[in-house]
């Protein structure tokens, strides 16, 4: 035995487990619904791939369509019309066989004969003249008998319903054979507990009849029809099979009965023969429907045209006619592999066409052995080989086997009409391949993933993810980008830290920083660094973000809301309530891997970054939670802003307008909007040096908001300017000389 490493043996055992699971499925020891569904999907795919998509000229659908209902009246029609239709079909059009995809379980009372009989028994019981006329007219008024007499003259096949309900109406024809033909053996079959047959007068005259039951697979799709279905002790043929028998001159059915295998009492019926036509059956005596196409496989003739004799002679002469309906309200639709709303009457037509062409697909009787052997012959060698092959050779081996298996399967489907399992072996191959590829990937990249995990604690995870996906496209070199930067700092952090133990301070900051980080990352931001209680973040790198300014404003607003959400927890733990200032700016920044040979970081630098830091510092001067630059206001539309001031921050020569974002447009209250408008008016007076008007508005605002530092600040400035005029050239700028 070859010497394998422990990891190789684990992979081999895992592969053998996969093979064993599929052997159990294919041997029907334990079936997996998902695998069964995939087999049905594979069957449907092959069926659609090889659809003939041609019209069968031998079979015609006589359609009770909207045109017929408009011309003849609502359905059901009186039976004398059905009789006249049969008379036209056989006498004028010389059709071969007529089958009804319809049952007639109730008498026809449309002639009024029942009412006349009641009158003869009651009101006109002694009226000899009435009785004489009634008896003379009875033959012309008994529509059921008229229809029955016409049925008896021609090769007509009636339909009837067998099903799972216990109701019984009408009568059934004599069964084709009884359970006794199987002697003491059992057979697997479809069993009906109720029926809806035809009235005795019609059924007794009919040369043949067949059931209309379609067998549904567990996904609700019609792929097969029971050729024989059991009710009581008898077995009844399908409508399509009964039509075939009638078409072939009432040739007898011959069943091929295979005795039970050893240790079993269940016999199988692999074939039924009608004349020279042999029909393969599955293990429930059903036949797969050989669909010819989604539509247009059979000619449709309106029933009223046949009834009135206006249809073209060549459309019906020597044809097999199946009477069905496509009218709204009567529509009999089935979900099939070729179409979800497939007319039920065409199911019978497709089966009949397949019988005559001998194109019925079937699973060979040795299907279990073939399926299990396929799994073993493919799975066992690959379970041992794949752990030892390279990724390239494994890929070539698996996909080569898949291609060969698919080619063989399609060949036997096309040439032999065999349905062999394909989904299960392909799924097994895919799982074996994925097992070995995934194992190799995880084992070979384990060290790299560990390093990446550690690296991600220092460098933004988005950068790590980008580098790992496309390392050849990533450059650590600095570059200039239009970005947004955010700075956030806790107010009075020094006094807060003095009142806590080192352990308490650590827990408080961990809780606070975790909450702020979650908010920033939810808004697609990248955490740059933590400096004590300060948080620095940016948007627009390493991943591009065209809405970086809007995401930054959203994050700033969400951070203020999240801080207040921490109040309850902080109070419970005896911690002080926190307040933080947030500064936000956008513009061109240098971004890249920066630092020394000992330590580096992916960060941003530049004048726009410095202004963001200065804005954070100014929040405590004005007593507001957030300050943004005019650049942010221009870039991030959709928010309500309150202009705070025009300032020159320390380290800059140019002035900048600063604003406080209040909220999203449409979500700010009318009261807040009114207050903003009033303050903006006060700013206008302030900048025009109209001190009295500005003072009056600011005092009104302060009276309504006694804790607002902003209004007190401006009132103090106005007092200063009253005694120290800024001069007529003053442009409203306030110069800060400290950070």
Secondary structure, 3 states (H helix, E strand, C coil): CCCCCHHHHHHHHHHHHHHHHHHHHHCCCCCCHHHHHHHHHHHHHHHHHCCCCCCCCCEEEEEECHHHHHHHCCCCCCHHHHHHHHHHHHHHCCCCEEEECCCCCCCCCCCCHHHHHHHHHCCCCCCHHHHHHHHHHHHHHCHHHHHHHHHHHCCEEEEEEEECCCCEECECCCCCEEHHHHCCCEECCEEECEEECECHHHHHHCCEEEECCCEECCCCCEEEEECEEEECCEEEEEHHHHHHHHHCCCCCEEEEEECCCCCCCEEEEEEEEECCEEEECCCCCEEECCCCCCCCCCEEEEHHHHHHCCCCHHHHCCCEEEEEECCCCCCCEECCCCCCCEEHHHHHHHHHHHHHHCCCCECCCCHHHHHHHHHHHHHHHHHHHHHHCCHHHHHHHHHHHHHHHHHHHHHHHHHHCECCCCHHHHHHHHHHHHHHHHHHHHHHCHHHHHHHHHHCCCCCHHHHHHHHHCHHHCCCCCEEEEEEEEEEEECCHHHHHHCCCHHHHHHHHHHHHHHHHHHHHHCCCEEEEEECCEEEEEECCCCCCCCHHHHHHHHHHHHHHHHHHCHHHHHHCCCCCCCEEEEEEEEEEEEEEEECCCCEEEEEECHHHHHHHHHHHHHHHHCCCEEEEHHHHHHCCCEEEEEEEEEECCCCCCCEEEEEEEEECCCCCHHHHHHHHHHHHHHHHHHCCCHHHHHHHHHHHHHHCCCCHHHHHHHHHHHHHHHCCCCCCCCCEEECCCC
